[in-house]
Amino acid sequence: MMKFVAPIFWLLVTLAVVACSGPAAEENMIPEDLEGKKALLKEKRAALLKLSEEITLLESQLDNLDPQGMEKRARLVVTSPVTRKDFIHYVDIQGSIVADDLIDVSAEAGGRILKLVVKEGDAVRAGQLVAELDMESLEKQKAEIQKALELAATVYERQKRLWEQNIGSEIQFLEAKNAKERLEKSLETLDVQMTKSKVYAPASGVVEREILQSGEMAAPGAPIVQLLNTQKLKVVVDIPENFLAAVRKGDEVQVQFPALGTDQRVRVSQIGRVIDPSNRTFEVEALVQNPTGFLKPNLLAIMKINDFSSKDQVVIPLKAVLQEVGGKKYVMVAVAQGDSWVAQKKYVSPGETFGGEVIIAEGLTGGESLVLEGARGLLDGEQIQPEAAEAAPVN
């Protein structure tokens, strides 16, 4: 019977072509203006829809006259049952790794660096020696103060003996005593500063940067090296304000590291309290683990935030949803008719999509046999031969 269907189809096509040729061809030329193009497109869609209906009617009539021919023409398709499940939608936000513990190691006293014990990339522990400073200037100051203290002590002793013998004024005795005690305090201060000639690491970490080198002058409080605690890192992302209600402190999120091909399940540790007026975003932080040391500051990270969830929904593959010329969305399902199967068109209302899946708000209830492959070009009521789809691998 297929021998007769094909000639009829091509006859209709030929008639349509002939109708558009000849004197009327000039009338069917594509217009230049926008409104003309829209009108012509609408006309062509209507003609195509009418032609499809005529083909469907002819095939249906032929199938009624020759059922055996219909069985021979059954199209092979792949089907899968429509199921209901919880649907979760994520939004991907790009961010980066930030060091949560970057420490400047600095000297408490100034001096020339005699020796820098560590270099970039070295792992150090808390209390480990980092650098040694030259305290020559302090040593000279100490020698001067010691000399001045010897004189002040001698003057004080003499003034004390005279005061005990009621010789001299009290003010002279007090001035001598004050001068001696002031120099003693200055000497104590220098002794404390002399102990600062060695600089120690205040915390454990890795030397991220050498700011000063051996032979350079170190000022009090100025950093000599920077230590990075690579075990304490965080992901920082700027999230658009329209997702403000979708993320909360303590929420579990997935963080992916594209350069490493790995991901982590972590919890939001901090949410910014203000909206950046320049880009309408707020900052979100999440602490990450770095047991292998592969994570580095400024490494690209992608945070997946759950912004929509819905339980017990009809969810199907997005590729199974087709669209008519008029814009209506539909799917094809396999329906049993006696010992055979036919395709049935079902109009649907798609909802949220994510990961190649879509929620079907209306049109399917679950349990239908959905045509996954071979649906494009199928006609409503066309004979099919269903074949079950292979089960997806379980991760």
C-alpha positions as a printed Julia matrix, in Angstrom:
395×3 Matrix{Float64}:
  0.0    0.0     0.0
  3.01   2.3     0.52
  3.37   2.28   -3.29
  0.15   4.31   -3.49
  0.81   6.64   -0.52
  4.08   8.02   -1.89
  2.66   9.0    -5.33
 -0.3   10.72   -3.67
  2.05  12.69   -1.4
  4.26  13.81   -4.24
  1.18  14.62   -6.34
  0.0   17.03   -3.64
  3.44  18.58   -3.4
  3.61  18.97   -7.18
  0.19  20.61   -7.27
  1.28  23.04   -4.59
  4.42  23.9    -6.55
  2.48  24.34   -9.78
 -0.03  26.55   -8.0
  2.8   28.8    -6.87
  4.39  29.01  -10.35
  3.38  30.71  -13.55
  1.63  34.06  -13.47
  0.92  33.78   -9.74
  4.62  33.32   -8.87
  5.14  37.05   -8.78
  2.37  37.37   -6.2
  4.1   34.79   -3.95
  7.45  36.5    -3.92
  8.73  37.3    -0.42
  7.83  40.9     0.4
 10.43  43.34    1.68
  8.44  44.97    4.5
  7.98  43.44    7.98
  4.2   43.27    7.91
  4.26  41.6     4.51
  6.71  38.96    5.74
  4.53  38.22    8.76
  1.42  37.87    6.62
  3.18  35.57    4.15
  4.57  33.41    6.97
  1.09  33.03    8.45
 -0.29  32.05    5.04
  2.45  29.44    4.46
  1.95  27.92    7.9
 -1.77  27.57    7.25
 -1.07  25.92    3.88
  1.42  23.49    5.47
 -1.05  22.6     8.22
 -3.78  21.96    5.66
 -1.46  19.79    3.56
 -0.48  17.75    6.64
 -4.14  17.2     7.51
 -4.85  16.0     3.97
 -1.91  13.56    4.1
 -3.1   12.26    7.48
 -6.63  11.78    6.15
 -5.38   9.9     3.08
 -3.16   7.62    5.17
 -6.04   6.92    7.55
 -8.31   5.98    4.64
 -5.63   3.74    3.16
 -5.08   2.06    6.54
 -8.79   1.29    6.82
 -8.79  -0.24    3.33
 -5.54  -2.18    3.84
 -4.73  -3.0     7.55
 -1.83  -5.25    6.55
 -0.14  -2.37    4.79
 -0.44  -0.32    7.97
  1.39  -3.0     9.98
  4.2   -3.02    7.45
  4.48   0.76    7.72
  4.73   0.83   11.58
  7.6    3.1    12.62
 10.17   1.96   15.18
 10.35   4.31   18.21
 12.01   4.32   21.63
  9.71   4.8    24.62
 10.04   5.33   28.35
  7.39   5.48   31.09
  6.45   8.93   32.41
  7.3    9.13   36.1
  6.66  11.57   38.95
  9.51  12.77   41.12
 10.86  15.73   43.04
 12.22  18.48   40.79
 15.16  20.64   41.91
 16.43  23.62   39.94
 19.88  25.13   40.45
 21.46  28.36   39.29
 25.21  28.48   38.63
 27.09  31.5    40.01
 30.76  32.04   39.2
 33.15  32.99   41.99
 36.69  32.34   43.17
 38.75  30.88   45.99
 39.88  33.36   48.64
 42.4   32.78   51.42
 40.65  33.24   54.74
 43.9   33.36   56.69
 46.65  35.47   55.06
 49.09  36.73   57.71
 51.83  39.35   57.49
 54.93  38.35   59.46
 56.6   41.56   60.65
 59.31  42.65   63.07
 58.49  44.52   66.27
 61.79  46.42   66.08
 63.58  47.95   63.13
 66.87  46.67   61.77
 68.7   45.25   58.79
 67.79  41.66   57.89
 70.87  39.51   58.51
 69.28  36.24   57.42
 65.94  35.24   55.93
 65.47  31.64   57.01
 62.45  30.78   54.82
 61.61  31.2    51.13
 58.45  31.17   49.04
 56.63  27.85   49.11
 58.13  26.7    52.42
 55.74  25.26   54.98
 56.3   26.74   58.44
 54.78  26.03   61.82
 53.75  28.48   64.51
 56.78  29.72   66.46
 59.32  28.79   63.79
 62.19  31.22   63.13
 61.58  33.32   60.01
 64.31  35.99   60.02
 67.15  37.46   62.09
 67.74  41.22   62.35
 70.9   43.24   62.94
 70.56  45.17   66.24
 73.87  47.05   66.02
 72.2   50.45   66.47
 70.39  49.25   69.58
 73.62  47.84   70.97
 75.27  51.23   70.54
 72.34  52.95   72.21
 72.58  50.48   75.06
 76.29  51.21   75.53
 75.6   54.94   75.65
 72.81  54.52   78.17
 74.97  52.24   80.32
 77.68  54.93   80.44
 75.13  57.58   81.3
 73.64  55.3    83.93
 77.04  54.81   85.6
 77.39  58.59   85.96
 73.79  59.01   87.11
 74.25  56.27   89.72
 77.43  57.95   91.07
 75.72  61.35   91.28
 72.74  59.8    93.02
 74.89  58.05   95.63
 76.72  61.26   96.45
 73.53  63.31   96.63
 72.03  60.66   98.85
 74.95  60.77  101.31
 74.84  64.58  101.39
 71.07  64.56  101.91
 71.47  62.1   104.79
 73.95  64.58  106.37
 71.46  67.41  105.79
 73.75  68.91  103.21
 72.32  70.26   99.98
 68.7   70.71   98.94
 66.02  68.06   98.6
 65.41  68.99   94.99
 68.99  68.12   94.06
 68.58  64.69   95.65
 65.27  64.04   93.85
 66.67  65.15   90.48
 69.63  62.77   90.84
 67.32  59.92   91.8
 64.96  60.6    88.87
 67.83  60.75   86.36
 69.15  57.37   87.54
 65.74  55.66   87.47
 64.9   57.09   84.03
 68.09  55.68   82.55
 67.41  52.3    84.19
 63.97  52.18   82.52
 65.49  53.14   79.16
 68.0   50.33   79.54
 65.21  47.85   80.3
 63.34  48.99   77.18
 66.43  48.47   75.04
 66.95  45.01   76.52
 63.39  44.09   75.52
 63.95  45.46   72.0
 67.18  43.48   71.75
 65.15  40.29   72.2
 63.19  41.19   69.05
 66.16  40.55   66.81
 64.61  37.2    65.87
 61.27  37.11   64.02
 59.05  34.06   64.53
 55.97  32.84   62.62
 52.78  33.75   64.53
 50.84  30.86   62.91
 51.33  27.79   60.74
 51.06  28.08   56.97
 52.95  28.32   53.69
 55.19  31.23   52.71
 53.13  32.9    49.99
 55.38  35.89   49.33
 58.79  37.26   50.3
 58.33  41.0    50.73
 61.85  41.8    52.0
 65.16  40.09   51.29
 68.36  39.62   53.28
 70.25  42.91   53.59
 67.16  45.11   53.39
 65.92  47.26   56.26
 62.9   46.06   58.18
 60.78  48.71   59.86
 58.72  48.03   62.99
 55.37  46.57   61.94
 56.31  46.31   58.25
 55.76  42.8    56.78
 58.79  40.69   55.89
 56.93  37.67   54.46
 53.3   36.63   54.03
 52.01  33.33   55.36
 49.01  31.6    53.83
 47.0   28.98   55.67
 46.07  26.78   52.69
 43.86  24.6    54.87
 41.5   27.51   55.55
 40.04  28.67   52.24
 36.62  29.91   51.19
 34.6   30.4    48.02
 33.3   33.93   47.5
 30.59  34.66   44.9
 28.52  37.73   44.04
 24.89  36.68   43.68
 22.23  38.81   41.9
 19.75  40.37   44.31
 16.78  38.51   42.77
 18.14  35.33   44.41
 18.2   36.96   47.86
 15.41  34.73   49.16
 16.95  31.57   47.67
 20.04  31.38   49.89
 20.37  31.33   53.67
 23.28  30.97   56.06
 23.81  27.27   56.73
 22.27  26.12   53.42
 24.09  23.28   51.69
 25.43  24.18   48.24
 27.55  22.42   45.66
 30.82  24.05   44.6
 32.54  22.94   41.4
 36.16  23.58   40.42
 36.29  23.32   36.6
 40.09  23.43   36.4
 40.38  20.4    38.71
 37.24  18.55   37.62
 36.14  18.16   41.26
 33.35  19.47   43.47
 32.43  19.71   47.14
 29.22  19.84   49.16
 29.65  22.73   51.6
 27.48  25.06   53.67
 27.06  28.8    53.34
 29.11  30.4    56.12
 28.45  34.09   55.52
 26.0   36.28   53.61
 26.68  39.92   52.86
 24.52  42.45   54.67
 24.46  45.02   51.86
 23.63  45.08   48.14
 26.38  46.39   45.9
 24.7   49.34   44.11
 27.05  49.08   41.11
 25.98  45.57   40.03
 23.0   44.79   42.33
 24.62  41.75   43.92
 25.36  40.55   47.44
 28.32  38.49   48.61
 28.05  34.87   49.74
 30.88  32.86   51.31
 31.32  29.14   51.95
 34.31  27.46   53.63
 35.91  24.67   51.57
 38.26  21.85   52.47
 41.73  21.58   50.94
 43.25  18.28   52.16
 45.3   17.76   48.98
 46.49  21.37   48.69
 45.3   21.64   45.06
 42.93  24.53   45.8
 44.67  27.87   45.35
 43.55  31.45   46.03
 41.84  33.05   42.99
 40.99  29.6    41.53
 37.74  29.7    39.54
 34.79  28.15   41.38
 31.12  27.72   40.47
 28.51  27.65   43.22
 25.24  25.84   42.44
 22.36  27.36   44.42
 18.95  25.7    44.68
 16.49  28.47   43.76
 13.43  26.3    43.02
 12.13  22.94   44.3
  8.85  21.13   43.81
  7.8   17.7    45.05
  5.92  14.97   43.17
  5.97  16.49   39.68
  5.68  14.95   36.23
  9.22  15.34   34.87
 10.27  14.25   31.39
 13.31  14.79   29.15
 13.23  18.23   27.54
 14.04  16.74   24.11
 10.69  14.9    24.12
  8.74  18.2    24.0
  7.98  19.23   20.41
  6.38  22.34   18.96
  3.79  22.76   16.23
  4.01  25.36   13.5
  1.46  27.42   15.43
  3.59  27.36   18.58
  1.7   24.77   20.64
  3.86  22.34   22.65
  3.12  18.61   22.54
  4.58  15.17   23.17
  3.94  11.83   21.52
  2.91   8.83   23.62
  2.47   5.2    22.67
 -1.06   3.84   23.13
 -2.03   0.18   22.78
 -4.79  -0.66   20.34
 -5.45  -4.37   20.47
 -2.26  -6.16   19.46
 -0.65  -3.05   17.99
  0.55   0.37   19.11
 -0.24   3.8    17.76
  1.21   7.25   18.43
 -1.02   9.75   20.19
 -0.37  13.49   20.35
 -0.81  15.12   23.76
 -0.64  18.87   24.18
  1.33  19.86   27.26
  2.2   22.94   29.32
  5.92  22.85   30.18
  7.19  24.49   33.37
 10.65  24.9    34.89
 13.59  23.26   33.13
 16.97  22.12   34.43
 19.6   19.57   33.48
 17.81  18.49   30.31
 14.51  17.85   32.14
 11.27  19.8    32.28
  8.2   19.85   34.52
  4.93  19.13   32.71
  2.28  21.2    34.49
 -0.61  20.01   32.29
 -1.13  17.26   29.72
  0.48  14.28   31.46
 -0.33  12.64   34.78
  2.33   9.93   34.99
  2.36   6.35   33.78
  2.09   7.17   30.07
  4.53   5.59   27.62
  6.48   8.58   26.3
  8.11   8.45   22.86
 11.7    9.6    23.4
 13.25   8.88   20.01
 11.48   8.89   16.68
  8.72  11.29   17.78
  9.63  14.03   15.32
  7.53  13.57   12.2
  5.1   11.13   13.83
  1.43  11.68   13.08
 -1.4   11.34   15.55
 -2.72   7.78   15.23
  0.27   6.52   13.24
  1.26   2.87   13.69
  4.46   2.42   15.74
  6.65  -0.33   17.13
  7.76   0.72   20.67
 11.13  -0.29   22.03
 11.99   0.37   25.68
 14.77   2.9    26.33
 17.9    1.77   28.14
 18.01   2.65   31.83
 20.24   5.6    32.71
 23.39   4.67   34.66
 23.22   5.15   38.41
 25.89   7.53   39.74
